[in-house]
Amino acid sequence: MTTRPFDLRAARAMRDGLDPYYAVLVFSPAAVGVFGSLGLDPWSAYFAGRAAPLGEASEGLVEAVFFHFEPGMVAANTAKVRAAGVPEKLLAVRLDAADAALRDTLGAEALDSAEMAEAAELAAEAAAACTSAGRPLGAANATLPLPEAPHLKLWQAVTTLREWRGDGHNTALLASGLDAVEVLVNAVATGHERRSSIQPRRGWSDAEWEAAEQRLHDRHLLTEDGGLTLRGRELREEIEDLTDRLALAPWRALGEPRTRRLYDLVLPWSTAIAERFLRGYQPEPYPTA
C-alpha cells in the first residue's frame, strides 16, 4: 500500500473534522423536534433537511442524488416532505433546527465566541470555491444565502462543503462499477459499517442484499466469509482516493495554513457533537507535511 499524498490526507481530515458539525441536524433530538412541528418523523426530517435546497425536485432527482437509498424509501419520504410544506418553508425550518441543535449541544458560549466567527469566515471562503458542474446537492446549497449568525453561517458553509464532497463521492462510486446495494455491502466488508445498521437505514431487503453479495463474489471482490478480497480492498481504496481528489478545490483555494486553522477550530465542536450522537467517532488527524 502506497503512502497517500499530503493533500489527499488533508481532504480526508477535513471531512472528518467538519462532518459532525453538519450532522447535528440529523441526530440531535432538538433538531428532530423542530422538524416534528411539521409532522415529519426522523427519517422524513432527514430527507427534508438534505433535499430542501433542491426546491420542487422530482422524486427521480431526489433518488438520483441519494445514491444508495432504495427507491421506494426515497419515494415514501419525498411524499411526506412534500406534504409538510414548500421548499422555502423547509429551508427556514432546517436553519431553525440547526440553531436548536447547536445551542443544545454546544451552548451559547461556543456559539458567541470569536473562534466561531473566525471559523465561519474560513468555511464560507472555502465553500465559495465549490464549483457547480456535476455537483447537484453542493451547487444547490452553495446558492443559498449565508445566515448572519456565525454558528449558522458555519453550519451552512459546512453543509455546502459536505454535500459537494458527497456529489464527488457519488461520481467515484459510479466510476467503481458498484451499484447502490453493492456499495453498501462493500462498506460493510471493510468493517466501517454494520449490516444490521446500514441495511434498514437504506431500505434494502434481505433478498436484494444477498443478491448483491453474490454479484460481488462472482466478480471476486468478496470472500466466502464476507470479507474483501485483495481486489475488493484495492477497489475501495480507489473509491476513497478519487473522492478525496475530487474534494480538493475548496482546500486549495483556502490554502494549507488556513485549512489547518479551520480544522483546529471546528474539531472540538465536532467532537462534542460526536460524543453525544455518533458512536465510534475517530477523526483522521490533520496530516503533517
C-alpha positions in Angstrom: 0.0 0.0 0.0 1.5 3.3 -1.0 1.5 6.4 1.2 -1.2 8.8 0.3 -0.2 12.3 -0.7 -0.4 15.1 1.8 -3.3 16.9 0.1 -5.5 13.7 -0.1 -4.9 13.1 3.6 -5.8 16.7 4.4 -9.0 16.3 2.4 -9.9 13.3 4.4 -9.1 15.0 7.7 -11.3 18.0 6.7 -14.2 15.6 6.1 -13.8 14.1 9.5 -13.3 17.4 11.2 -16.3 19.1 9.7 -19.0 16.5 9.1 -20.3 16.1 12.7 -21.0 19.9 12.7 -23.4 19.3 9.8 -24.7 16.0 11.2 -26.0 17.6 14.4 -29.1 18.4 12.2 -29.7 14.7 11.7 -29.0 13.3 15.1 -30.0 15.9 17.7 -33.4 15.4 19.3 -33.7 19.2 19.4 -33.4 19.3 15.6 -35.7 16.4 15.1 -38.2 18.2 17.3 -38.2 21.2 15.1 -39.0 19.1 12.0 -41.6 17.3 14.1 -43.6 20.5 14.3 -44.3 20.0 10.6 -45.4 16.4 11.2 -42.2 14.9 9.9 -40.7 11.8 11.6 -36.9 11.5 12.0 -36.4 9.8 8.6 -38.6 12.2 6.6 -36.8 15.0 8.5 -33.5 13.7 7.2 -34.8 13.8 3.6 -36.3 17.3 4.2 -33.1 18.6 5.6 -30.9 17.4 2.7 -33.3 17.8 -0.2 -34.8 21.2 0.7 -32.2 23.2 -1.4 -33.3 21.3 -4.5 -36.6 23.1 -4.5 -39.5 21.4 -6.2 -37.4 18.4 -7.1 -38.9 15.4 -8.8 -38.9 12.1 -7.0 -36.4 10.8 -9.6 -34.0 13.7 -8.9 -34.0 13.0 -5.2 -33.5 9.3 -5.8 -30.5 10.1 -8.1 -28.7 12.3 -5.6 -29.4 9.9 -2.6 -27.2 7.3 -4.3 -27.6 4.2 -2.2 -31.1 4.5 -0.8 -33.8 2.1 -2.0 -36.1 3.9 -4.4 -39.3 3.1 -2.6 -37.9 4.5 0.6 -37.0 7.7 -1.3 -40.5 7.9 -2.8 -42.2 7.4 0.6 -40.2 10.1 2.4 -40.3 12.5 -0.5 -44.1 12.3 -0.4 -44.0 13.1 3.4 -41.7 16.1 2.8 -43.9 17.5 0.1 -46.9 17.2 2.4 -45.1 19.2 5.0 -44.7 22.4 3.0 -43.0 24.3 0.2 -39.2 24.2 0.0 -38.8 27.8 1.2 -40.5 26.8 4.4 -38.4 23.7 4.8 -35.2 25.8 4.3 -36.2 28.1 7.1 -37.2 25.1 9.3 -33.8 23.4 8.7 -32.0 26.5 9.9 -34.2 26.7 12.9 -33.4 23.0 13.5 -29.7 23.5 13.1 -29.9 26.5 15.5 -31.8 24.5 18.1 -29.4 21.6 17.8 -26.2 23.6 18.1 -27.5 25.6 21.0 -28.5 22.5 22.8 -25.2 20.7 22.1 -22.5 23.4 22.2 -24.1 26.1 24.3 -24.2 29.9 24.0 -20.5 30.5 25.0 -19.2 28.5 22.0 -21.8 30.0 19.6 -20.9 33.5 20.6 -17.2 33.1 20.6 -14.6 34.8 18.4 -13.4 31.3 17.3 -16.9 30.6 15.9 -16.9 33.9 13.9 -13.4 33.1 12.6 -14.4 29.5 11.6 -17.5 30.8 9.8 -15.5 33.1 7.7 -12.9 30.5 6.8 -15.6 27.9 5.9 -17.6 30.4 3.9 -14.5 31.2 1.8 -13.8 27.5 1.2 -17.4 26.9 0.2 -17.3 29.7 -2.3 -14.7 27.7 -4.2 -17.1 24.8 -4.7 -17.9 24.6 -8.4 -21.3 23.6 -9.7 -20.6 21.3 -12.6 -21.7 17.7 -11.8 -22.5 18.7 -8.1 -26.3 19.0 -7.7 -26.5 19.0 -3.9 -23.4 21.0 -3.5 -24.5 23.6 -6.0 -28.0 23.8 -4.6 -26.6 24.6 -1.1 -23.9 27.0 -2.5 -26.6 29.2 -4.0 -28.3 29.7 -0.6 -27.6 33.0 1.3 -25.4 32.6 4.2 -27.0 33.4 7.6 -25.7 36.3 9.6 -25.3 34.4 12.9 -21.8 32.9 12.8 -22.8 29.4 14.1 -25.4 29.1 11.3 -23.1 30.7 8.7 -20.6 28.0 9.6 -23.3 25.3 9.5 -24.5 26.3 6.1 -20.9 26.5 4.7 -20.0 23.1 6.2 -23.2 21.7 4.7 -22.2 23.0 1.2 -18.8 21.5 1.6 -20.2 18.2 2.8 -22.8 17.9 0.1 -20.3 19.0 -2.6 -17.9 16.3 -1.5 -20.8 13.8 -1.4 -21.6 14.6 -5.0 -17.9 13.8 -5.9 -18.2 10.6 -3.9 -21.2 9.6 -6.0 -19.0 10.1 -9.1 -16.4 7.9 -7.6 -19.0 5.2 -6.8 -20.2 5.3 -10.4 -16.7 5.0 -11.7 -16.1 1.9 -9.5 -18.9 -0.1 -11.3 -20.6 -0.9 -8.0 -24.4 -0.4 -7.9 -26.3 1.1 -4.9 -26.6 -2.1 -2.9 -23.1 -3.4 -3.8 -21.6 -0.1 -2.4 -23.2 -0.8 1.0 -22.1 -4.5 1.0 -18.6 -3.3 0.2 -18.7 -0.8 3.0 -19.8 -3.5 5.5 -17.0 -5.7 4.3 -14.4 -3.0 5.2 -15.6 -3.0 8.8 -16.7 0.6 8.6 -20.4 -0.2 8.7 -22.6 -3.0 10.2 -25.2 -4.7 8.0 -27.7 -4.7 10.9 -27.5 -0.9 11.0 -26.9 0.3 7.4 -29.3 -2.1 5.5 -32.5 -1.0 7.2 -31.4 2.6 7.2 -31.1 2.4 3.4 -34.2 0.4 2.9 -32.9 -2.7 1.0 -34.5 -6.2 1.6 -32.5 -9.3 2.6 -33.0 -10.7 -0.9 -31.6 -7.6 -2.5 -28.7 -7.6 -0.1 -27.8 -11.2 -0.6 -28.1 -10.9 -4.4 -25.5 -8.0 -4.2 -23.2 -10.2 -2.1 -23.4 -12.9 -4.7 -22.6 -10.5 -7.5 -19.5 -9.3 -5.6 -18.5 -13.0 -5.0 -18.9 -13.7 -8.7 -16.6 -10.7 -9.5 -14.0 -11.8 -7.0 -14.5 -8.7 -4.8 -15.8 -10.5 -1.8 -14.5 -13.6 0.1 -16.7 -16.5 1.1 -16.8 -15.3 4.7 -17.9 -11.8 3.6 -14.6 -10.0 3.7 -12.8 -8.1 0.9 -10.5 -9.8 -1.5 -7.3 -8.1 -2.5 -9.1 -6.6 -5.5 -12.0 -5.6 -3.3 -9.7 -3.7 -1.0 -8.0 -2.1 -3.9 -11.3 -1.0 -5.4 -12.3 0.6 -2.0 -9.0 2.5 -1.9 -9.6 3.7 -5.5 -13.1 5.0 -4.5 -11.8 6.8 -1.4 -8.8 8.3 -3.3 -10.9 9.6 -6.1 -13.4 11.0 -3.6 -10.6 12.9 -1.9 -9.1 14.1 -5.2 -12.5 15.4 -6.2 -12.8 17.2 -2.9 -9.6 19.3 -3.1 -10.7 22.5 -4.7 -12.0 24.4 -1.6 -8.9 23.5 0.4 -6.6 24.5 -2.3 -8.5 27.8 -2.5 -8.3 28.4 1.2 -4.6 27.4 1.4 -2.9 24.9 3.7 -2.4 27.1 6.8 -5.9 28.4 6.9 -7.3 25.0 6.1 -5.5 23.6 9.1 -6.8 26.5 11.2 -10.4 25.7 10.2 -9.8 22.1 11.2 -8.4 23.1 14.6 -11.3 25.5 15.2 -14.1 23.1 14.4 -12.7 19.8 15.7 -13.6 20.5 19.4 -17.2 21.3 18.4 -17.4 18.2 16.1 -16.0 16.1 18.9 -18.6 17.4 21.4 -21.4 16.6 18.9 -20.0 13.2 18.1 -19.6 12.3 21.8 -23.4 12.8 22.2 -24.6 11.3 18.9 -22.0 9.5 16.9 -20.7 6.2 18.3 -17.1 5.4 17.5 -16.1 8.8 16.1 -12.3 8.7 15.4 -11.4 11.6 13.1 -8.5 11.5 10.8 -5.8 13.7 12.3 -4.7 16.6 10.2 -1.5 15.4 8.5 1.9 16.9 8.9 3.7 17.8 5.7 
